[in-house]
Amino acid sequence: MVDWQSQDEIARDGVAFDKFMHALLGLYIWEWFTSLPFDWQYISGKKTFRWPLIFYFLNRYCLLFALIGIAVALNVTAEINCQALYTFNQVMGNSSIGLASINFSLRTMAVWRQKWYIMIPLVLVILGHWSLLLHGILLKAAFIPGAGCQITETNNTLLAATFIYTMCFDFVVLSLTAWKLVIVMGRSKLVTLIFGDGLIYFVIAFLSNTLATIFMLLNLNPVMSIIANVPSAIASTIMACRAVRRLALFTSSGPEMFSYVTTQASTLAFRTSGSKTAHRPRVNTTTIGDGVHVQMETFESPTSPQKSYVEYDAMGNIVSKGLPETEEEFDAEAQAIRNEFKRPPY
């Protein structure tokens, strides 16, 4: 069995942590670079900037600066102010965690059409979340010759409480979003709903925070306790920013309209071929606030007061002759018999 508290194991874990952080920095830079055209469209003014995007940009660049600061702290060889560097890393890292939760919350508020009984509790939960994140900034760091910048004092209990709070917060947001989408779209479309409406982003963020919480509570050693913190922040930020971009791209392109035809047989009414005008459903899109769209289909009835079909009573007699193609008298028995209604030969 591995002795997690031995100095040799802690040293090996420290080397693994160093390489892992560099790999995560490369991963996030790749994600940032591939989505940079989306940012440039708003920076250059090609698209209209809306206030929810403030949290999107802060989330992306706070995490980027935090990862750069972590890389500097891991590779520094000359004596620097490690206290200021680690304080900067904590501010940027904790802010990215809080901003990711805000981006998810804004999407949930949009799904619930900004109902006050959803918005007010979420705002209160966000304020409580940020109070824990700001308290987690307080730590002590110093430069140790031969080892570089090292954290000398931190509050692991507060850090664990922060991740537990974040995990519960993400679970609440995930549950509210899933509940609303299931109510709207139905249970039979659950798989399509998860991937189509970005619910998978919430699931990944929740699982990443759960993993970080588990490592914090296990407390194997000082390195293993925090090894999942940075991956959790990166996963939450990437998923939250992708959800924001998906919603923004949907808003800019507009909803698509799919036409469909349904046929329904009836023994009381047979439609004639005299109606030459097909009434297409109109799609009305109403904007409620920023990023919330309500789509409705309006079916128009024929403008003529006369009916475009023939009605029969229970005895088979014609009740309404409908709208004839010409001015001549309409004779139902004089109509040509279609092949599908002919009796099959014996």
C-alpha positions, 0 to 999 in steps of 0.5 A: 500500500502506498504511504502517501505521507512519506517524503519520497511519495510527496516528492514524486507527487510534486513532480507529477503536479508540476508536469500536470500543470504545464499540460493543463496550461497547454490545453487551456491555451489551445481552447482559448486560441480556437475560440478567439475568433468569437471574442474578436467579433465583439472586441472589433465591434462586428457584433453587439456587446451585451452585458452578460458577456462581461462575465464570459470575458472575465471568466476566460481571461482570469483563468488564463492569467491564473494559469500563467501565474502558476507556471511562473511560480513553478519555474521561477529560480530567482528570488521574487515576491512569492506572496504577491504572486500566489495572492494574484494566482488565488484571486484569478483562480477563485474568480474564474470558479465564481464566474463560471458558476455565474455563467451557468446561473445566467443560462438557468435564469434564461431557461426559466424566463427570468422568473423572480422565484428563480433569480432571487435565490440564485443571486443569494447563492452567488453572493454566498459563493463569492464570500467563500471564494474571497476568504480563500485568497488568504494564504502565506507563501515564501521563496525557499532557496533550491525549491522556489516559491512554496505555500507555507500556510493555508486553510484547508478546511475553508478550501474544502468548504468552498469546493463543497459549496461549489459542487452543491451550487452546480448541482442546484443549477443542473437540477433546475435546468434539467427540470425545466427542459424536461417539462418543456420538451418531454421525457422521450427526448431526454438524450437529445435534450442533454446534448442539444441544449448544452445540459452536458456542460453542466454535468461535466462541470458538476463532476469536475467539482465533485472530483476536486471535493473528493481529493480535498476530503481524502487529504492524502498529502499536501500535493494530492489534496489540491491536484484536482483543483486546477482541472476543476476550474479549467473544466468549469470555465471551458464548459461555461464559456462554451455554453455562453458561445452556443447561446450567443451563436444561436441568438445571432443566427436565429431559430430555424423553421422546419416545415412538416405535413401531417395527414389525418383520416376522417369518416365525416369530412373528405377534403376536395382538391379545389383549394389551391392555397396552402396556408403555411404556419408562421413562426413568431419569435419574441425576445424577452430580455437578453438571450431569451427567445420564445418561438410560437407557430401560428396556423392561419385558417382560410380567409373564405367563409366557405368550407374547402371540403365536403361534409357528410352526415351519419346517413351519408347525405351531403351536408355541405358541398364546400368550395367548388372549383368552378361555378357549376353544381358540384356532384359528388357521385360524378367524381372520378373514382381513384384507383386506391378506392376501386374494389380489387379483382377476384 
